[in-house]
């Protein structure tokens, strides 16, 4: 079972990813967070296999969250899911410790499932 947590402030997008995970037989949702500060508290308590992180969060940026969490939960893989499609932002996410990067638009259910499986 692949455990997945989501750090996303857009409730509609977060709910869509939750539905994908809940409808996939070999995945389990371990938690959702609407900002990085809450994720910093919750994720180290029960580290998931994969965390899907938005970059543009209220407060701390998703890339800063990844840097801090990689020290606390090094076995967890991080996948950025963002609207930013420029090379600089993608490189920043990978440099900060993300192992994958998905663009929100366009994204499909199959893209999300395949990306989680590939990262796992």
Order of alpha helices (4+ residues) and beta strands (2+ residues): beta-alpha-beta-alpha-beta-alpha-beta-alpha-beta-alpha
